[in-house]
Each structure stands twice: as C-alpha cells, then as structure tokens.
Amino acid sequence: MTVDTLPIGEFAFRAGVAPSALRYYENRGLIRAARTTGNQRRYERSELRRVAFIRVAQQVGLSLDEITAALAELPESRTPTKADWAKLSKSWHERLTDQIKMLEGLRDDLTGCIGCGCLSLKRCSLYNAGDKAAERGSGANFLIKQAVAS
C-alpha cells in the first residue's frame, strides 16, 4: 500500500461512513477505488473530498441521482479544485434558497397551526375553512407549498 491510498476500513473511518456505503457509492460510480493483486480496495485520499461532498449534498436534500450528475461534471484525472466546487455549488443556490424558505415557513407556521389545539388541517376553521386544502391536492399543502411560494 502506498502512502497516497487507504484501505477500505481506514478510508471509511476517515470519511465517517460505513464500508458498505463506500461499496455502494463505488457501484454507483460516485467514487473510485483501485484494486490490489489480492483484489482489496484502495482509495486515493482525494476521494475523501468526494465522499464529504456526497454526505453534505444528501443532508441538504439532493438525491443520489442529482449527486451522480453533479460529480460527473468534475474532473476524473485530477483532484477537484476550489473553482470546480464553486461552479458545482452555484447551480444549487436557488434550490437551497427555496429549501431555506420552506423550512423557515414550516418553523414559523407549524406551531401556529398546532397551537389552536384541533390538530386537524382538514377540520380547522381558522386555517382550512371548508377544507379548501383539498383543492390543492394531497399532502401538507399549507405547510410545504405555501412556504416555497412565499
């Protein structure tokens, strides 16, 4: 093993994920590993950045398909630069802004709704008089869609 590569156990520890997650990411093409003559995985240290990116992207709500598409834009032959990451993150700015608005709306409106005591958006005469929410479709229409629209 060279200094520039890590076996799966050490890499998993450094990345903060289970080895099974690394194998899954590798199968999806999100990260790459070389193989030894004994068929053991060896990860370059630069792959730690990709795993960190995957974890952060998942935490902000991106799907693995979206993450896969984003990572496909990064160079394979070199470690991504700060400019590479900046370009990638810029494309998500609007989405994250919308998510923040939704979460703020949820935070601000959720307690007001629950605070009336009825615990039912379907019957609430203050928030959903005449069950108008049904016209908008199923789900938490007032809490989710309104927050994004505002």
VMD Tcl script that builds the backbone (N, CA, C; Angstrom):
set m [mol new atoms 450]
animate dup $m
set s [atomselect $m all]
$s set {name element resname resid chain x y z} {
  {N N MET 1 A 0.857 -1.184 0.000}
  {CA C MET 1 A 0.000 0.000 0.000}
  {C C MET 1 A 0.895 1.235 0.000}
  {N N THR 2 A 0.543 2.201 -0.837}
  {CA C THR 2 A 1.303 3.438 -0.855}
  {C C THR 2 A 0.704 4.418 0.130}
  {N N VAL 3 A 1.465 5.475 0.416}
  {CA C VAL 3 A 1.016 6.497 1.345}
  {C C VAL 3 A -0.201 7.243 0.782}
  {N N ASP 4 A -0.310 7.282 -0.545}
  {CA C ASP 4 A -1.385 8.043 -1.178}
  {C C ASP 4 A -2.719 7.302 -1.232}
  {N N THR 5 A -2.754 6.041 -0.830}
  {CA C THR 5 A -4.002 5.286 -0.859}
  {C C THR 5 A -4.319 4.732 0.522}
  {N N LEU 6 A -5.578 4.466 0.731}
  {CA C LEU 6 A -6.045 3.946 2.016}
  {C C LEU 6 A -6.881 2.690 1.784}
  {N N PRO 7 A -6.747 1.682 2.662}
  {CA C PRO 7 A -7.630 0.520 2.570}
  {C C PRO 7 A -9.038 0.925 3.002}
  {N N ILE 8 A -10.010 0.121 2.652}
  {CA C ILE 8 A -11.414 0.494 2.857}
  {C C ILE 8 A -11.738 0.805 4.317}
  {N N GLY 9 A -11.212 0.055 5.264}
  {CA C GLY 9 A -11.516 0.310 6.673}
  {C C GLY 9 A -11.030 1.670 7.145}
  {N N GLU 10 A -9.800 1.993 6.800}
  {CA C GLU 10 A -9.242 3.288 7.189}
  {C C GLU 10 A -9.936 4.429 6.447}
  {N N PHE 11 A -10.206 4.188 5.170}
  {CA C PHE 11 A -10.890 5.209 4.380}
  {C C PHE 11 A -12.297 5.472 4.932}
  {N N ALA 12 A -12.996 4.405 5.280}
  {CA C ALA 12 A -14.345 4.543 5.848}
  {C C ALA 12 A -14.296 5.343 7.150}
  {N N PHE 13 A -13.318 5.051 7.984}
  {CA C PHE 13 A -13.166 5.778 9.244}
  {C C PHE 13 A -12.912 7.250 8.974}
  {N N ARG 14 A -11.985 7.549 8.071}
  {CA C ARG 14 A -11.642 8.943 7.745}
  {C C ARG 14 A -12.823 9.678 7.120}
  {N N ALA 15 A -13.619 8.957 6.315}
  {CA C ALA 15 A -14.754 9.573 5.625}
  {C C ALA 15 A -15.985 9.683 6.525}
  {N N GLY 16 A -16.016 8.910 7.604}
  {CA C GLY 16 A -17.163 8.945 8.510}
  {C C GLY 16 A -18.368 8.180 7.988}
  {N N VAL 17 A -18.121 7.164 7.162}
  {CA C VAL 17 A -19.212 6.344 6.632}
  {C C VAL 17 A -18.858 4.872 6.790}
  {N N ALA 18 A -19.848 4.030 6.679}
  {CA C ALA 18 A -19.624 2.590 6.766}
  {C C ALA 18 A -18.969 2.074 5.483}
  {N N PRO 19 A -18.166 1.036 5.583}
  {CA C PRO 19 A -17.590 0.442 4.372}
  {C C PRO 19 A -18.654 0.039 3.346}
  {N N SER 20 A -19.801 -0.395 3.825}
  {CA C SER 20 A -20.878 -0.775 2.895}
  {C C SER 20 A -21.351 0.435 2.082}
  {N N ALA 21 A -21.348 1.612 2.688}
  {CA C ALA 21 A -21.723 2.827 1.959}
  {C C ALA 21 A -20.692 3.125 0.881}
  {N N LEU 22 A -19.424 2.920 1.193}
  {CA C LEU 22 A -18.370 3.147 0.191}
  {C C LEU 22 A -18.525 2.193 -0.983}
  {N N ARG 23 A -18.814 0.941 -0.688}
  {CA C ARG 23 A -19.019 -0.020 -1.776}
  {C C ARG 23 A -20.228 0.385 -2.630}
  {N N TYR 24 A -21.277 0.855 -1.975}
  {CA C TYR 24 A -22.469 1.314 -2.699}
  {C C TYR 24 A -22.132 2.524 -3.569}
  {N N TYR 25 A -21.439 3.497 -3.012}
  {CA C TYR 25 A -21.036 4.678 -3.782}
  {C C TYR 25 A -20.172 4.275 -4.974}
  {N N GLU 26 A -19.285 3.326 -4.747}
  {CA C GLU 26 A -18.427 2.864 -5.830}
  {C C GLU 26 A -19.257 2.181 -6.926}
  {N N ASN 27 A -20.194 1.346 -6.531}
  {CA C ASN 27 A -21.066 0.680 -7.507}
  {C C ASN 27 A -21.868 1.677 -8.326}
  {N N ARG 28 A -22.236 2.803 -7.720}
  {CA C ARG 28 A -22.989 3.849 -8.425}
  {C C ARG 28 A -22.086 4.762 -9.251}
  {N N GLY 29 A -20.782 4.593 -9.121}
  {CA C GLY 29 A -19.845 5.423 -9.869}
  {C C GLY 29 A -19.564 6.776 -9.227}
  {N N LEU 30 A -19.930 6.937 -7.963}
  {CA C LEU 30 A -19.705 8.199 -7.264}
  {C C LEU 30 A -18.255 8.359 -6.816}
  {N N ILE 31 A -17.621 7.257 -6.471}
  {CA C ILE 31 A -16.217 7.270 -6.088}
  {C C ILE 31 A -15.516 6.125 -6.805}
  {N N ARG 32 A -14.176 6.172 -6.775}
  {CA C ARG 32 A -13.382 5.139 -7.443}
  {C C ARG 32 A -12.382 4.545 -6.454}
  {N N ALA 33 A -12.098 3.272 -6.653}
  {CA C ALA 33 A -11.078 2.588 -5.869}
  {C C ALA 33 A -10.244 1.735 -6.810}
  {N N ALA 34 A -8.949 1.678 -6.529}
  {CA C ALA 34 A -8.066 0.766 -7.247}
  {C C ALA 34 A -8.119 -0.578 -6.519}
  {N N ARG 35 A -7.647 -1.603 -7.167}
  {CA C ARG 35 A -7.612 -2.932 -6.543}
  {C C ARG 35 A -6.174 -3.422 -6.461}
  {N N THR 36 A -5.874 -4.077 -5.350}
  {CA C THR 36 A -4.562 -4.690 -5.195}
  {C C THR 36 A -4.571 -6.031 -5.926}
  {N N THR 37 A -3.416 -6.678 -5.968}
  {CA C THR 37 A -3.361 -8.004 -6.594}
  {C C THR 37 A -4.235 -8.996 -5.838}
  {N N GLY 38 A -4.484 -8.724 -4.563}
  {CA C GLY 38 A -5.373 -9.562 -3.756}
  {C C GLY 38 A -6.828 -9.111 -3.841}
  {N N ASN 39 A -7.134 -8.206 -4.748}
  {CA C ASN 39 A -8.478 -7.681 -5.006}
  {C C ASN 39 A -9.042 -6.845 -3.852}
  {N N GLN 40 A -8.172 -6.259 -3.042}
  {CA C GLN 40 A -8.618 -5.367 -1.972}
  {C C GLN 40 A -8.714 -3.948 -2.506}
  {N N ARG 41 A -9.721 -3.228 -2.039}
  {CA C ARG 41 A -9.904 -1.839 -2.464}
  {C C ARG 41 A -8.860 -0.935 -1.832}
  {N N ARG 42 A -8.387 0.030 -2.626}
  {CA C ARG 42 A -7.508 1.084 -2.141}
  {C C ARG 42 A -8.030 2.397 -2.704}
  {N N TYR 43 A -8.279 3.337 -1.807}
  {CA C TYR 43 A -8.842 4.630 -2.191}
  {C C TYR 43 A -7.770 5.704 -2.139}
  {N N GLU 44 A -7.729 6.537 -3.142}
  {CA C GLU 44 A -6.858 7.701 -3.100}
  {C C GLU 44 A -7.443 8.683 -2.089}
  {N N ARG 45 A -6.579 9.427 -1.434}
  {CA C ARG 45 A -7.029 10.394 -0.432}
  {C C ARG 45 A -7.974 11.443 -1.025}
  {N N SER 46 A -7.786 11.762 -2.292}
  {CA C SER 46 A -8.644 12.765 -2.933}
  {C C SER 46 A -10.102 12.323 -2.969}
  {N N GLU 47 A -10.361 11.025 -2.869}
  {CA C GLU 47 A -11.740 10.524 -2.855}
  {C C GLU 47 A -12.468 10.936 -1.574}
  {N N LEU 48 A -11.705 11.291 -0.529}
  {CA C LEU 48 A -12.335 11.756 0.713}
  {C C LEU 48 A -13.174 13.009 0.452}
  {N N ARG 49 A -12.712 13.874 -0.442}
  {CA C ARG 49 A -13.472 15.082 -0.779}
  {C C ARG 49 A -14.796 14.724 -1.444}
  {N N ARG 50 A -14.738 13.723 -2.310}
  {CA C ARG 50 A -15.968 13.317 -2.992}
  {C C ARG 50 A -16.979 12.749 -1.985}
  {N N VAL 51 A -16.501 11.941 -1.036}
  {CA C VAL 51 A -17.400 11.377 -0.026}
  {C C VAL 51 A -17.971 12.495 0.850}
  {N N ALA 52 A -17.136 13.457 1.215}
  {CA C ALA 52 A -17.624 14.590 2.017}
  {C C ALA 52 A -18.691 15.344 1.244}
  {N N PHE 53 A -18.465 15.553 -0.036}
  {CA C PHE 53 A -19.444 16.233 -0.877}
  {C C PHE 53 A -20.750 15.449 -0.924}
  {N N ILE 54 A -20.669 14.139 -1.094}
  {CA C ILE 54 A -21.860 13.288 -1.145}
  {C C ILE 54 A -22.658 13.430 0.146}
  {N N ARG 55 A -21.963 13.359 1.279}
  {CA C ARG 55 A -22.649 13.427 2.569}
  {C C ARG 55 A -23.345 14.780 2.774}
  {N N VAL 56 A -22.659 15.857 2.427}
  {CA C VAL 56 A -23.257 17.188 2.578}
  {C C VAL 56 A -24.429 17.350 1.618}
  {N N ALA 57 A -24.257 16.925 0.394}
  {CA C ALA 57 A -25.323 17.045 -0.604}
  {C C ALA 57 A -26.557 16.259 -0.172}
  {N N GLN 58 A -26.371 15.087 0.403}
  {CA C GLN 58 A -27.505 14.312 0.900}
  {C C GLN 58 A -28.194 15.033 2.051}
  {N N GLN 59 A -27.416 15.663 2.913}
  {CA C GLN 59 A -28.007 16.350 4.058}
  {C C GLN 59 A -28.834 17.557 3.644}
  {N N VAL 60 A -28.514 18.176 2.512}
  {CA C VAL 60 A -29.329 19.307 2.058}
  {C C VAL 60 A -30.472 18.848 1.163}
  {N N GLY 61 A -30.622 17.531 0.997}
  {CA C GLY 61 A -31.792 17.013 0.304}
  {C C GLY 61 A -31.595 16.604 -1.141}
  {N N LEU 62 A -30.372 16.580 -1.629}
  {CA C LEU 62 A -30.160 16.148 -3.004}
  {C C LEU 62 A -30.247 14.630 -3.085}
  {N N SER 63 A -30.825 14.151 -4.170}
  {CA C SER 63 A -30.929 12.710 -4.377}
  {C C SER 63 A -29.586 12.181 -4.882}
  {N N LEU 64 A -29.397 10.884 -4.788}
  {CA C LEU 64 A -28.159 10.306 -5.300}
  {C C LEU 64 A -28.053 10.478 -6.813}
  {N N ASP 65 A -29.175 10.515 -7.514}
  {CA C ASP 65 A -29.136 10.777 -8.958}
  {C C ASP 65 A -28.600 12.183 -9.234}
  {N N GLU 66 A -29.054 13.170 -8.450}
  {CA C GLU 66 A -28.560 14.540 -8.614}
  {C C GLU 66 A -27.074 14.633 -8.263}
  {N N ILE 67 A -26.678 13.927 -7.224}
  {CA C ILE 67 A -25.284 13.925 -6.814}
  {C C ILE 67 A -24.420 13.259 -7.891}
  {N N THR 68 A -24.915 12.165 -8.444}
  {CA C THR 68 A -24.192 11.475 -9.515}
  {C C THR 68 A -23.980 12.399 -10.707}
  {N N ALA 69 A -25.034 13.104 -11.112}
  {CA C ALA 69 A -24.923 14.034 -12.240}
  {C C ALA 69 A -23.923 15.145 -11.942}
  {N N ALA 70 A -23.944 15.641 -10.714}
  {CA C ALA 70 A -23.022 16.719 -10.338}
  {C C ALA 70 A -21.582 16.233 -10.350}
  {N N LEU 71 A -21.334 15.089 -9.758}
  {CA C LEU 71 A -19.967 14.571 -9.701}
  {C C LEU 71 A -19.449 14.184 -11.084}
  {N N ALA 72 A -20.352 13.862 -11.991}
  {CA C ALA 72 A -19.938 13.537 -13.361}
  {C C ALA 72 A -19.324 14.748 -14.056}
  {N N GLU 73 A -19.642 15.951 -13.580}
  {CA C GLU 73 A -19.088 17.175 -14.154}
  {C C GLU 73 A -17.670 17.467 -13.658}
  {N N LEU 74 A -17.256 16.802 -12.603}
  {CA C LEU 74 A -15.926 17.049 -12.047}
  {C C LEU 74 A -14.870 16.235 -12.793}
  {N N PRO 75 A -13.639 16.716 -12.784}
  {CA C PRO 75 A -12.568 16.005 -13.493}
  {C C PRO 75 A -12.236 14.672 -12.832}
  {N N GLU 76 A -11.958 13.675 -13.660}
  {CA C GLU 76 A -11.607 12.366 -13.108}
  {C C GLU 76 A -10.104 12.206 -12.934}
  {N N SER 77 A -9.336 12.946 -13.710}
  {CA C SER 77 A -7.898 12.740 -13.702}
  {C C SER 77 A -7.159 13.610 -12.688}
  {N N ARG 78 A -7.878 14.501 -12.006}
  {CA C ARG 78 A -7.218 15.351 -11.021}
  {C C ARG 78 A -8.167 15.622 -9.861}
  {N N THR 79 A -7.592 16.080 -8.774}
  {CA C THR 79 A -8.391 16.447 -7.617}
  {C C THR 79 A -9.188 17.703 -7.956}
  {N N PRO 80 A -10.488 17.713 -7.659}
  {CA C PRO 80 A -11.289 18.916 -7.941}
  {C C PRO 80 A -10.728 20.125 -7.201}
  {N N THR 81 A -10.735 21.254 -7.870}
  {CA C THR 81 A -10.227 22.491 -7.284}
  {C C THR 81 A -11.347 23.242 -6.589}
  {N N LYS 82 A -10.976 24.308 -5.918}
  {CA C LYS 82 A -11.962 25.179 -5.283}
  {C C LYS 82 A -12.913 25.737 -6.339}
  {N N ALA 83 A -12.392 26.080 -7.508}
  {CA C ALA 83 A -13.232 26.604 -8.597}
  {C C ALA 83 A -14.223 25.550 -9.088}
  {N N ASP 84 A -13.792 24.287 -9.141}
  {CA C ASP 84 A -14.706 23.202 -9.540}
  {C C ASP 84 A -15.879 23.109 -8.563}
  {N N TRP 85 A -15.570 23.127 -7.273}
  {CA C TRP 85 A -16.615 23.016 -6.258}
  {C C TRP 85 A -17.518 24.255 -6.275}
  {N N ALA 86 A -16.934 25.423 -6.493}
  {CA C ALA 86 A -17.733 26.656 -6.537}
  {C C ALA 86 A -18.726 26.612 -7.696}
  {N N LYS 87 A -18.277 26.162 -8.847}
  {CA C LYS 87 A -19.158 26.056 -10.012}
  {C C LYS 87 A -20.309 25.089 -9.733}
  {N N LEU 88 A -19.978 23.985 -9.128}
  {CA C LEU 88 A -20.975 22.973 -8.816}
  {C C LEU 88 A -21.998 23.492 -7.814}
  {N N SER 89 A -21.533 24.129 -6.764}
  {CA C SER 89 A -22.450 24.601 -5.727}
  {C C SER 89 A -23.311 25.764 -6.210}
  {N N LYS 90 A -22.807 26.542 -7.146}
  {CA C LYS 90 A -23.575 27.674 -7.673}
  {C C LYS 90 A -24.875 27.208 -8.316}
  {N N SER 91 A -24.834 26.059 -8.957}
  {CA C SER 91 A -26.035 25.545 -9.623}
  {C C SER 91 A -27.129 25.172 -8.624}
  {N N TRP 92 A -26.773 24.994 -7.369}
  {CA C TRP 92 A -27.763 24.618 -6.358}
  {C C TRP 92 A -28.227 25.780 -5.507}
  {N N HIS 93 A -27.713 26.948 -5.747}
  {CA C HIS 93 A -28.027 28.092 -4.898}
  {C C HIS 93 A -29.527 28.353 -4.821}
  {N N GLU 94 A -30.198 28.387 -5.955}
  {CA C GLU 94 A -31.640 28.672 -5.966}
  {C C GLU 94 A -32.423 27.577 -5.244}
  {N N ARG 95 A -32.028 26.339 -5.473}
  {CA C ARG 95 A -32.721 25.234 -4.812}
  {C C ARG 95 A -32.563 25.325 -3.296}
  {N N LEU 96 A -31.362 25.614 -2.840}
  {CA C LEU 96 A -31.138 25.723 -1.405}
  {C C LEU 96 A -31.871 26.918 -0.816}
  {N N THR 97 A -31.937 28.013 -1.554}
  {CA C THR 97 A -32.688 29.186 -1.103}
  {C C THR 97 A -34.159 28.826 -0.933}
  {N N ASP 98 A -34.714 28.101 -1.890}
  {CA C ASP 98 A -36.112 27.663 -1.793}
  {C C ASP 98 A -36.312 26.733 -0.602}
  {N N GLN 99 A -35.349 25.844 -0.375}
  {CA C GLN 99 A -35.445 24.942 0.764}
  {C C GLN 99 A -35.414 25.708 2.076}
  {N N ILE 100 A -34.557 26.698 2.162}
  {CA C ILE 100 A -34.464 27.513 3.372}
  {C C ILE 100 A -35.784 28.241 3.616}
  {N N LYS 101 A -36.379 28.813 2.565}
  {CA C LYS 101 A -37.678 29.481 2.708}
  {C C LYS 101 A -38.730 28.513 3.217}
  {N N MET 102 A -38.737 27.295 2.639}
  {CA C MET 102 A -39.719 26.309 3.068}
  {C C MET 102 A -39.520 25.960 4.531}
  {N N LEU 103 A -38.285 25.737 4.939}
  {CA C LEU 103 A -38.024 25.380 6.335}
  {C C LEU 103 A -38.359 26.521 7.288}
  {N N GLU 104 A -38.072 27.754 6.886}
  {CA C GLU 104 A -38.427 28.891 7.729}
  {C C GLU 104 A -39.942 29.011 7.850}
  {N N GLY 105 A -40.646 28.836 6.743}
  {CA C GLY 105 A -42.106 28.871 6.782}
  {C C GLY 105 A -42.666 27.766 7.642}
  {N N LEU 106 A -42.103 26.591 7.526}
  {CA C LEU 106 A -42.527 25.460 8.337}
  {C C LEU 106 A -42.297 25.761 9.814}
  {N N ARG 107 A -41.124 26.289 10.122}
  {CA C ARG 107 A -40.794 26.632 11.507}
  {C C ARG 107 A -41.772 27.678 12.054}
  {N N ASP 108 A -42.063 28.705 11.254}
  {CA C ASP 108 A -42.893 29.806 11.720}
  {C C ASP 108 A -44.378 29.475 11.767}
  {N N ASP 109 A -44.846 28.630 10.848}
  {CA C ASP 109 A -46.280 28.347 10.762}
  {C C ASP 109 A -46.714 27.083 11.487}
  {N N LEU 110 A -45.823 26.170 11.684}
  {CA C LEU 110 A -46.199 24.893 12.267}
  {C C LEU 110 A -46.739 25.044 13.680}
  {N N THR 111 A -46.099 25.828 14.495}
  {CA C THR 111 A -46.572 25.970 15.869}
  {C C THR 111 A -47.888 26.725 15.919}
  {N N GLY 112 A -48.101 27.666 15.010}
  {CA C GLY 112 A -49.370 28.383 14.980}
  {C C GLY 112 A -50.529 27.467 14.673}
  {N N CYS 113 A -50.311 26.555 13.767}
  {CA C CYS 113 A -51.368 25.614 13.405}
  {C C CYS 113 A -51.624 24.640 14.552}
  {N N ILE 114 A -50.591 24.043 15.066}
  {CA C ILE 114 A -50.752 23.080 16.150}
  {C C ILE 114 A -51.275 23.788 17.400}
  {N N GLY 115 A -50.942 25.066 17.554}
  {CA C GLY 115 A -51.316 25.820 18.740}
  {C C GLY 115 A -52.814 25.983 18.946}
  {N N CYS 116 A -53.621 25.827 17.880}
  {CA C CYS 116 A -55.065 26.011 18.063}
  {C C CYS 116 A -55.682 24.848 18.820}
  {N N GLY 117 A -55.014 23.709 18.824}
  {CA C GLY 117 A -55.500 22.588 19.611}
  {C C GLY 117 A -56.294 21.555 18.841}
  {N N CYS 118 A -56.785 21.879 17.630}
  {CA C CYS 118 A -57.615 20.896 16.933}
  {C C CYS 118 A -56.780 19.798 16.282}
  {N N LEU 119 A -55.524 20.092 15.973}
  {CA C LEU 119 A -54.605 19.146 15.356}
  {C C LEU 119 A -55.127 18.582 14.036}
  {N N SER 120 A -55.976 19.305 13.355}
  {CA C SER 120 A -56.517 18.813 12.093}
  {C C SER 120 A -56.616 19.935 11.079}
  {N N LEU 121 A -55.790 19.896 10.049}
  {CA C LEU 121 A -55.902 20.879 8.983}
  {C C LEU 121 A -57.198 20.666 8.193}
  {N N LYS 122 A -57.718 19.449 8.212}
  {CA C LYS 122 A -58.930 19.154 7.458}
  {C C LYS 122 A -60.154 19.836 8.074}
  {N N ARG 123 A -60.207 19.877 9.398}
  {CA C ARG 123 A -61.371 20.460 10.067}
  {C C ARG 123 A -61.140 21.840 10.637}
  {N N CYS 124 A -59.921 22.342 10.590}
  {CA C CYS 124 A -59.594 23.607 11.236}
  {C C CYS 124 A -60.334 24.763 10.568}
  {N N SER 125 A -61.170 25.426 11.327}
  {CA C SER 125 A -61.940 26.539 10.768}
  {C C SER 125 A -61.093 27.796 10.625}
  {N N LEU 126 A -59.933 27.842 11.285}
  {CA C LEU 126 A -59.066 29.005 11.167}
  {C C LEU 126 A -58.125 28.886 9.967}
  {N N TYR 127 A -57.551 27.726 9.777}
  {CA C TYR 127 A -56.510 27.554 8.770}
  {C C TYR 127 A -57.011 26.947 7.472}
  {N N ASN 128 A -58.055 26.153 7.552}
  {CA C ASN 128 A -58.528 25.440 6.373}
  {C C ASN 128 A -60.062 25.414 6.347}
  {N N ALA 129 A -60.640 26.584 6.405}
  {CA C ALA 129 A -62.103 26.674 6.411}
  {C C ALA 129 A -62.672 26.019 5.151}
  {N N GLY 130 A -63.675 25.159 5.330}
  {CA C GLY 130 A -64.326 24.498 4.205}
  {C C GLY 130 A -63.437 23.497 3.485}
  {N N ASP 131 A -62.376 23.065 4.112}
  {CA C ASP 131 A -61.447 22.098 3.534}
  {C C ASP 131 A -60.933 22.540 2.165}
  {N N LYS 132 A -60.544 23.808 2.048}
  {CA C LYS 132 A -60.005 24.350 0.798}
  {C C LYS 132 A -58.693 23.688 0.405}
  {N N ALA 133 A -57.982 23.110 1.363}
  {CA C ALA 133 A -56.699 22.479 1.054}
  {C C ALA 133 A -56.871 21.305 0.099}
  {N N ALA 134 A -58.027 20.669 0.115}
  {CA C ALA 134 A -58.259 19.522 -0.761}
  {C C ALA 134 A -58.167 19.927 -2.231}
  {N N GLU 135 A -58.473 21.178 -2.552}
  {CA C GLU 135 A -58.383 21.654 -3.929}
  {C C GLU 135 A -56.937 21.701 -4.423}
  {N N ARG 136 A -56.010 21.807 -3.512}
  {CA C ARG 136 A -54.584 21.881 -3.866}
  {C C ARG 136 A -53.949 20.515 -4.038}
  {N N GLY 137 A -54.649 19.454 -3.694}
  {CA C GLY 137 A -54.106 18.104 -3.792}
  {C C GLY 137 A -53.779 17.547 -2.428}
  {N N SER 138 A -53.150 16.395 -2.439}
  {CA C SER 138 A -52.841 15.720 -1.175}
  {C C SER 138 A -51.554 16.273 -0.564}
  {N N GLY 139 A -51.358 15.950 0.694}
  {CA C GLY 139 A -50.132 16.350 1.379}
  {C C GLY 139 A -50.294 17.593 2.213}
  {N N ALA 140 A -49.195 18.046 2.752}
  {CA C ALA 140 A -49.175 19.203 3.654}
  {C C ALA 140 A -49.098 20.490 2.834}
  {N N ASN 141 A -50.171 20.796 2.138}
  {CA C ASN 141 A -50.183 21.925 1.214}
  {C C ASN 141 A -49.891 23.261 1.866}
  {N N PHE 142 A -50.479 23.541 2.983}
  {CA C PHE 142 A -50.275 24.835 3.621}
  {C C PHE 142 A -48.863 24.988 4.144}
  {N N LEU 143 A -48.312 23.905 4.670}
  {CA C LEU 143 A -47.016 23.999 5.311}
  {C C LEU 143 A -45.862 23.941 4.318}
  {N N ILE 144 A -45.978 23.177 3.273}
  {CA C ILE 144 A -44.851 22.998 2.349}
  {C C ILE 144 A -44.955 23.915 1.147}
  {N N LYS 145 A -46.017 23.841 0.395}
  {CA C LYS 145 A -46.117 24.597 -0.848}
  {C C LYS 145 A -46.204 26.097 -0.625}
  {N N GLN 146 A -46.882 26.512 0.426}
  {CA C GLN 146 A -47.008 27.942 0.730}
  {C C GLN 146 A -45.651 28.513 1.092}
  {N N ALA 147 A -44.859 27.752 1.827}
  {CA C ALA 147 A -43.554 28.248 2.262}
  {C C ALA 147 A -42.629 28.471 1.061}
  {N N VAL 148 A -42.680 27.590 0.081}
  {CA C VAL 148 A -41.832 27.728 -1.110}
  {C C VAL 148 A -42.302 28.907 -1.961}
  {N N ALA 149 A -43.612 29.104 -2.043}
  {CA C ALA 149 A -44.163 30.181 -2.865}
  {C C ALA 149 A -43.885 31.570 -2.289}
  {N N SER 150 A -43.760 31.663 -0.984}
  {CA C SER 150 A -43.565 32.986 -0.365}
  {C C SER 150 A -42.167 33.491 -0.476}
}
mol reanalyze $m
mol bondsrecalc $m
mol representation Tube
mol addrep $m
